[in-house]
Structure formats: structure tokens, C-alpha cells
Amino acid sequence: MKKILGILLVVLAVFALASCASQPKVEAPKPMEAVLTPDVLEHKGTALGANVPAWVMSYIESGASAVEKLPEYKGKYVIVLDSEGQSKQGTQTAMDNMDAPVQIARYLSTRVQQKFAGAQVGDRDQLTEYFENVVKTVSEAKFSGFMAGPDWWVYLQYYKPGAKNKSEVERRIYRVIKLYSIDTEVLQKQLEKYLTDVEAAVAKTPEKQRAIDAVQSAFYEGF
């Protein structure tokens, strides 16, 4: 009996080893490459000994959403128009020639498109027409209430992805940025009108109406 038990244990051990060998190896996720924060080599206030404003650094490091978290922009929706170039004069000229209302509408249409891409709906195909029409309408809209804010230029030094030290320079560029802001409630009222107008022009089934209502009710969360 002991002999039979011993044989069984050996057989089970062999099967266990074979099972482990046949399992696919799960690779550990590769760590994300660290990216060094760009350095400001020169800026609009350098000659006067002025510091780079907080809104500029917030935008450079984390985008417009970070600017909205600053106390002075509480309750505001912020858009920062950005021009880049190899020369300061050429980059400033490009910013001066920029059609702000058109650029603002394009930026908002991109945000709307991203919002729709993450919308939690059952059948996305039935809302394709609605999504596309809203994005197109917003991209061509003229939004009122945006106030032109400060502008700034910076000369930035960017580093290569995964750079271990600041000798690994990727590029140096001039960036001219100009801030525009609007009260969140004012922007929402305008967007709601476009959402409603497009909805009225779409042929709807009860299921499609419920899906549109669900999208609209969650539209401004994280917008």
C-alpha cells in the first residue's frame, strides 16, 4: 500500500511540473519611460527679472485643465492657444495672425469628440449620426463670452524620452501661449443649445432617445 501511494505521489508531481511548464509566462509590465520636465531657458520676463507666471508653468507641465485648478480661474473654463517655432519673432507673428474664435471652436470640438469617445452607451452605432453632427456643429460654432487673458513666450529645452540627465536634449523651441477663459455656466448654456439643436434634427427611436439622454446627462462630468 505504501508503495502504491508513493507511485501516485510521484505521478502527481510529474503532472504538476508538466502543467507549470505548459503555462504561458506572464511578462511583467514594462515601466513607463521617465520624461524630464522641459526647462525654461528664457522667457518674456527674463530681461526684467520677472518669474514665469504660475498659469504658464501649469499649462506647460499638465495642460489647460491644470490652469483651471488655480484659484484665479476657479469656475472658469480655460483654453490656451499655442504657437511653436524656431524663432521668437516668427512664433509671435503666427500667434498674432491666429483666428482665436476659429481655434477655440476647433479645440472645443476636439474635447466634445473625446467626451463622446468615452461615453458609456450600449449600442454606439445608433448614436454615430448624433455624435458626428454635434462635433461638426461645435467645430463651426461661434462661441461668445470668452475673455482674452494674458500671453507669454518661453524658450524651452525638451529632453529625449527616457533621458537620464539633461545632456540628452531633444529640441529647443519657442512657444507663445495666450490664455482665454469663460465662465463654466456660460459655456455650458451654449453647448447645451448645440446638443439640443442636433438632437432635434436626428430621427430617434425610444432606445436611441434613452441613449442620447444618458450621454447628455453625463456630458459635463470631467469636460
ZAMARGU-4260 file (C-alpha; in steps of 0.2 Angstrom, whole numbers, plus 5000, padded with zeros to 4 digits):
<rodrens>
0) 5000/5000/5000 | 5014/5012/5004 | 5022/5008/4988 | 5007/5012/4978 | 5004/5028/4987
5) 5022/5033/4984 | 5020/5029/4965 | 5004/5040/4965 | 5013/5055/4973 | 5027/5054/4960
10) 5014/5053/4946 | 5005/5068/4953 | 5022/5078/4955 | 5026/5074/4936 | 5009/5081/4931
15) 5011/5096/4941 | 5028/5100/4934 | 5021/5097/4916 | 5006/5109/4920 | 5018/5123/4926
20) 5029/5121/4911 | 5014/5122/4899 | 5008/5138/4907 | 5012/5154/4896 | 5024/5166/4905
25) 5016/5182/4911 | 5028/5196/4907 | 5029/5210/4920 | 5023/5227/4913 | 5037/5237/4906
30) 5040/5253/4917 | 5035/5269/4908 | 5049/5279/4902 | 5053/5294/4913 | 5051/5311/4904
35) 5061/5325/4911 | 5051/5341/4913 | 5056/5354/4900 | 5067/5368/4906 | 5064/5387/4903
40) 5080/5394/4895 | 5072/5411/4893 | 5055/5420/4894 | 5046/5436/4892 | 5051/5442/4909
45) 5069/5437/4909 | 5075/5455/4905 | 5065/5462/4919 | 5069/5448/4931 | 5051/5443/4932
50) 5046/5425/4936 | 5037/5414/4924 | 5018/5415/4930 | 5010/5400/4938 | 4997/5398/4924
55) 5011/5396/4911 | 5020/5383/4921 | 5004/5374/4925 | 5000/5374/4906 | 5017/5368/4900
60) 5018/5354/4913 | 5000/5347/4913 | 4989/5357/4900 | 4974/5369/4902 | 4965/5358/4914
65) 4979/5361/4927 | 4977/5380/4924 | 4958/5378/4929 | 4963/5372/4946 | 4972/5388/4950
70) 4962/5399/4962 | 4961/5414/4950 | 4952/5403/4937 | 4940/5394/4949 | 4923/5392/4940
75) 4931/5396/4923 | 4934/5385/4908 | 4951/5389/4901 | 4958/5387/4883 | 4976/5391/4879
80) 4981/5394/4861 | 4999/5389/4857 | 5011/5393/4844 | 5028/5385/4842 | 5043/5389/4831
85) 5062/5390/4829 | 5062/5409/4830 | 5054/5421/4843 | 5048/5434/4830 | 5041/5421/4818
90) 5031/5412/4833 | 5024/5428/4839 | 5019/5433/4822 | 5010/5416/4820 | 5001/5419/4836
95) 4996/5437/4831 | 4988/5430/4815 | 4979/5416/4823 | 4960/5417/4822 | 4955/5415/4840
100) 4937/5411/4838 | 4940/5398/4825 | 4954/5390/4835 | 4943/5390/4851 | 4929/5381/4841
105) 4941/5368/4835 | 4948/5365/4852 | 4930/5363/4859 | 4925/5351/4845 | 4940/5340/4850
110) 4935/5340/4868 | 4917/5335/4863 | 4924/5321/4852 | 4935/5314/4866 | 4920/5315/4878
115) 4909/5305/4866 | 4923/5293/4863 | 4922/5289/4882 | 4903/5289/4883 | 4895/5274/4891
120) 4882/5268/4879 | 4875/5251/4874 | 4875/5252/4855 | 4887/5266/4849 | 4881/5263/4831
125) 4864/5270/4834 | 4872/5287/4840 | 4885/5289/4827 | 4875/5301/4817 | 4871/5311/4833
130) 4889/5311/4838 | 4896/5316/4821 | 4883/5330/4819 | 4887/5338/4837 | 4906/5338/4833
135) 4904/5346/4816 | 4892/5359/4824 | 4903/5364/4838 | 4918/5365/4826 | 4909/5378/4816
140) 4901/5387/4830 | 4904/5405/4836 | 4906/5405/4855 | 4903/5421/4864 | 4909/5426/4882
145) 4927/5421/4880 | 4939/5434/4888 | 4956/5436/4881 | 4969/5434/4896 | 4987/5436/4897
150) 5000/5430/4885 | 5018/5424/4887 | 5033/5417/4877 | 5045/5405/4883 | 5061/5397/4875
155) 5060/5379/4881 | 5073/5364/4881 | 5065/5347/4879 | 5074/5331/4883 | 5073/5314/4875
160) 5061/5301/4882 | 5070/5290/4895 | 5084/5303/4897 | 5094/5300/4912 | 5102/5318/4913
165) 5100/5335/4905 | 5113/5332/4892 | 5101/5322/4882 | 5092/5336/4873 | 5079/5333/4861
170) 5075/5350/4854 | 5074/5368/4859 | 5059/5379/4853 | 5050/5395/4856 | 5032/5394/4862
175) 5020/5408/4863 | 5004/5405/4873 | 4989/5415/4875 | 4975/5412/4888 | 4956/5413/4885
180) 4943/5410/4899 | 4925/5409/4900 | 4913/5406/4915 | 4909/5387/4915 | 4890/5391/4916
185) 4890/5402/4901 | 4899/5389/4890 | 4888/5375/4896 | 4872/5385/4891 | 4880/5387/4873
190) 4885/5369/4872 | 4868/5363/4878 | 4859/5373/4864 | 4870/5364/4851 | 4867/5347/4859
195) 4848/5351/4859 | 4848/5358/4841 | 4857/5342/4834 | 4846/5330/4844 | 4830/5338/4837
200) 4837/5335/4819 | 4840/5317/4822 | 4827/5303/4819 | 4825/5294/4835 | 4818/5278/4842
205) 4814/5276/4860 | 4830/5267/4863 | 4841/5280/4854 | 4832/5294/4864 | 4836/5285/4880
210) 4855/5283/4874 | 4855/5302/4870 | 4848/5307/4886 | 4861/5296/4896 | 4875/5304/4886
215) 4869/5322/4889 | 4866/5319/4907 | 4884/5314/4910 | 4891/5326/4897 | 4899/5339/4908
220) 4907/5327/4920 | 4926/5330/4918 | 4923/5340/4902
</rodrens>
